[in-house]
Amino acid sequence: MKNDQSSTKMNKKNQESAPGDGLRSLRSTILFRTVNYELYIKPNKMIMIFGTIAMFGCIGYITYMRCNSDNNQYYSAVATDGTVDLKKKTSKWTV
């Protein structure tokens, strides 16, 4: 029984990689596998869908905030007495 287990391990080490085996069949260091773990795990579709929705949600929110802030004609200014006042934006180029 011990010989069967050791021969199975030997067969895995001695197998030649065939096309389509991917990176799992290549010899690599533990450091490389740790740093690039996404190359050695199976893809999880639920996590990919959640990540895609979250990414597009963040991009949409940033776009929405930029569109609304560009239309804002007022800015907040702190007065000398410590109060915050809203002042209309003016251009230095217009007289």
CNS distance restraints for C-alpha pairs under 8 A (distance, minus, plus):
assign (resid   1 and name CA) (resid   5 and name CA) 6.69 0.50 0.50
assign (resid   2 and name CA) (resid   6 and name CA) 6.35 0.50 0.50
assign (resid   3 and name CA) (resid   7 and name CA) 5.94 0.50 0.50
assign (resid   4 and name CA) (resid   8 and name CA) 6.19 0.50 0.50
assign (resid   5 and name CA) (resid   9 and name CA) 6.40 0.50 0.50
assign (resid   6 and name CA) (resid  10 and name CA) 6.16 0.50 0.50
assign (resid   7 and name CA) (resid  11 and name CA) 6.08 0.50 0.50
assign (resid   8 and name CA) (resid  12 and name CA) 6.40 0.50 0.50
assign (resid   9 and name CA) (resid  13 and name CA) 6.42 0.50 0.50
assign (resid  10 and name CA) (resid  14 and name CA) 6.09 0.50 0.50
assign (resid  11 and name CA) (resid  15 and name CA) 5.89 0.50 0.50
assign (resid  17 and name CA) (resid  21 and name CA) 6.43 0.50 0.50
assign (resid  17 and name CA) (resid  25 and name CA) 5.90 0.50 0.50
assign (resid  17 and name CA) (resid  26 and name CA) 7.28 0.50 0.50
assign (resid  21 and name CA) (resid  25 and name CA) 5.96 0.50 0.50
assign (resid  22 and name CA) (resid  26 and name CA) 7.66 0.50 0.50
assign (resid  23 and name CA) (resid  39 and name CA) 7.13 0.50 0.50
assign (resid  23 and name CA) (resid  40 and name CA) 7.05 0.50 0.50
assign (resid  24 and name CA) (resid  40 and name CA) 6.19 0.50 0.50
assign (resid  28 and name CA) (resid  32 and name CA) 6.52 0.50 0.50
assign (resid  28 and name CA) (resid  33 and name CA) 7.03 0.50 0.50
assign (resid  29 and name CA) (resid  33 and name CA) 6.42 0.50 0.50
assign (resid  30 and name CA) (resid  34 and name CA) 6.06 0.50 0.50
assign (resid  31 and name CA) (resid  35 and name CA) 6.12 0.50 0.50
assign (resid  32 and name CA) (resid  36 and name CA) 5.93 0.50 0.50
assign (resid  33 and name CA) (resid  37 and name CA) 5.34 0.50 0.50
assign (resid  33 and name CA) (resid  39 and name CA) 7.92 0.50 0.50
assign (resid  33 and name CA) (resid  40 and name CA) 7.22 0.50 0.50
assign (resid  36 and name CA) (resid  40 and name CA) 7.57 0.50 0.50
assign (resid  37 and name CA) (resid  41 and name CA) 6.59 0.50 0.50
assign (resid  43 and name CA) (resid  48 and name CA) 7.95 0.50 0.50
assign (resid  44 and name CA) (resid  48 and name CA) 6.36 0.50 0.50
assign (resid  45 and name CA) (resid  49 and name CA) 6.11 0.50 0.50
assign (resid  46 and name CA) (resid  50 and name CA) 6.17 0.50 0.50
assign (resid  47 and name CA) (resid  51 and name CA) 5.99 0.50 0.50
assign (resid  48 and name CA) (resid  52 and name CA) 6.08 0.50 0.50
assign (resid  49 and name CA) (resid  53 and name CA) 6.20 0.50 0.50
assign (resid  50 and name CA) (resid  54 and name CA) 6.07 0.50 0.50
assign (resid  51 and name CA) (resid  55 and name CA) 6.00 0.50 0.50
assign (resid  52 and name CA) (resid  56 and name CA) 6.17 0.50 0.50
assign (resid  53 and name CA) (resid  57 and name CA) 5.92 0.50 0.50
assign (resid  54 and name CA) (resid  58 and name CA) 6.19 0.50 0.50
assign (resid  55 and name CA) (resid  59 and name CA) 6.27 0.50 0.50
assign (resid  56 and name CA) (resid  60 and name CA) 5.95 0.50 0.50
assign (resid  57 and name CA) (resid  61 and name CA) 6.11 0.50 0.50
assign (resid  58 and name CA) (resid  62 and name CA) 6.15 0.50 0.50
assign (resid  59 and name CA) (resid  63 and name CA) 6.13 0.50 0.50
assign (resid  60 and name CA) (resid  64 and name CA) 6.05 0.50 0.50
assign (resid  61 and name CA) (resid  65 and name CA) 6.12 0.50 0.50
assign (resid  62 and name CA) (resid  66 and name CA) 6.16 0.50 0.50
assign (resid  63 and name CA) (resid  67 and name CA) 6.16 0.50 0.50
assign (resid  64 and name CA) (resid  68 and name CA) 6.29 0.50 0.50
assign (resid  65 and name CA) (resid  69 and name CA) 6.02 0.50 0.50
assign (resid  66 and name CA) (resid  70 and name CA) 6.14 0.50 0.50
assign (resid  67 and name CA) (resid  71 and name CA) 6.82 0.50 0.50
assign (resid  68 and name CA) (resid  72 and name CA) 6.71 0.50 0.50
assign (resid  73 and name CA) (resid  88 and name CA) 5.85 0.50 0.50
assign (resid  73 and name CA) (resid  89 and name CA) 5.56 0.50 0.50
assign (resid  74 and name CA) (resid  86 and name CA) 6.03 0.50 0.50
assign (resid  74 and name CA) (resid  87 and name CA) 5.37 0.50 0.50
assign (resid  74 and name CA) (resid  88 and name CA) 4.38 0.50 0.50
assign (resid  74 and name CA) (resid  89 and name CA) 5.41 0.50 0.50
assign (resid  75 and name CA) (resid  86 and name CA) 5.48 0.50 0.50
assign (resid  75 and name CA) (resid  87 and name CA) 5.51 0.50 0.50
assign (resid  75 and name CA) (resid  88 and name CA) 6.48 0.50 0.50
assign (resid  75 and name CA) (resid  89 and name CA) 6.61 0.50 0.50
assign (resid  76 and name CA) (resid  84 and name CA) 6.25 0.50 0.50
assign (resid  76 and name CA) (resid  85 and name CA) 5.57 0.50 0.50
assign (resid  76 and name CA) (resid  86 and name CA) 4.55 0.50 0.50
assign (resid  76 and name CA) (resid  87 and name CA) 6.29 0.50 0.50
assign (resid  77 and name CA) (resid  84 and name CA) 5.56 0.50 0.50
assign (resid  77 and name CA) (resid  85 and name CA) 5.27 0.50 0.50
assign (resid  77 and name CA) (resid  86 and name CA) 6.17 0.50 0.50
assign (resid  77 and name CA) (resid  87 and name CA) 6.77 0.50 0.50
assign (resid  78 and name CA) (resid  82 and name CA) 6.00 0.50 0.50
assign (resid  78 and name CA) (resid  83 and name CA) 5.70 0.50 0.50
assign (resid  78 and name CA) (resid  84 and name CA) 4.50 0.50 0.50
assign (resid  78 and name CA) (resid  85 and name CA) 6.26 0.50 0.50
assign (resid  79 and name CA) (resid  83 and name CA) 5.42 0.50 0.50
assign (resid  79 and name CA) (resid  84 and name CA) 6.19 0.50 0.50
assign (resid  79 and name CA) (resid  85 and name CA) 7.01 0.50 0.50
assign (resid  90 and name CA) (resid  94 and name CA) 7.87 0.50 0.50
